[in-house]
Amino acid sequence: MTADLPAWAVRLRDERRNRLWPQREMARRLVEAADEETRGRLPARETIIRRVKAYEAGHNQPGDPYRVLYARAFRITEAELFQEEHQPILGTIPTTVSSLPVSPDRCVAPELVDYFHLQLLSHYAADAFLGPRHLIGTVVVQCQSIAELAGQAEGEVRRELLRLGAGFAAFAGWLYQDAGVTEQAALWLNVNLEMAHRAQDVQLISHALTNKAMLAADLGDASTVIDLTAAALSNRSRLMPKTQVLALQQGAHGYALASDRARCDALLDEAAALIDDIDDDRMWGNACRTPNYVEIQRATCYGRLGLNVEAVALWDQILPSVPTTARRDIGVFLARQGVALAAVPEPERATEVARKAIELLRQTGSVRQRAELVAMPTRMNAWANTAIGQEMTEMLASVTQ
């Protein structure tokens, strides 16, 4: 949370951003939320826009009727929006899972392991379709429950709960990452790593380091990605093929960010050679079982390396095979393809692809996808002032402000 702003101002700003609304759109939504009588008393639209900016800057807290209008526009109660002592809307995080209450005398039923196992599998399936916002609160609460139960359990039940807790924490970190809340993502990935160590599970420890590297890649930190994936592979002789594949491909992203194509391709080739050996029953990391997994990573890396023609060719091969239920993934892939097409340049195709990506972005709210689209204007220099360039600029402005 921004230290200098009151909690309610941060919530107003974040709720608007999470819905991809510019401040002008927020003003329009406030007007729409008013009944006819109230609407007639509201000031001009430009005045409301100035109020929105002032509220988000923390200059003064909304009074009547704006408190009610905000609550209606966001479909959130006034208490959730304006209470000072309010937990973040997207969930909370313990400083460490060790800080949760422990009652070792309480018996923990082994059946709870199966219950939470099924819950996590269901969350994985829902994520591809819904995006992060609908799942974060539930996943966070369940992870905290698992951590508490692990402190009360003994023996193998305790270890299984810690493994599950690591899986939930990793998933919470991913959801925050996809929602663009990188500070919370980093905190949850620290919990993921701690619980993996407490479970004494070498596969989970390696995977937790890879998860932290994935966040570093989104932040453009090449050296951290390279170091973390090297650490993830340091005990390679004990790692399952899946664990190795996940670390290898993430290391490739680090070298792509460092503009080292040779090492990037080498790691991706190593990962591709292991794909057919994946045969474990672990529930995490199964994205690498999807068709064209390594080529998806290669296309993304080539985009980062500026190899746009090669990236476009790969995306043309990959996208027809992606299941239609994976809306968020399709949106991210289309955005990456669009950026490459804009740079080739193929303006007509880039515009068509961007239009599809923007529609999916409105449905899933993936901030990671929006970050991909934000890069597009910088690739449009050759045609930005054409009619189709102006059309593209207007489309992008609707979701990237």
CORWOBEL-V115963 format. One record per helix or strand of 2 or more residues. SS is the DSSP state (H for helix, E for strand). FROM is the first residue (numbers start at 1). LEN is the number of residues. If there is no record, write none. Layout:
SS/FROM/LEN  SS/FROM/LEN
This chain:
H/7/12  H/23/11  H/36/6  H/45/12  H/66/9  H/78/5  H/97/3  H/111/20  H/136/17  H/155/24  H/182/17  H/202/17  H/222/11  H/236/3  H/241/17  H/261/17  H/286/4  H/293/13  H/308/14  H/327/18  H/347/18  H/367/8  H/376/4  H/387/14
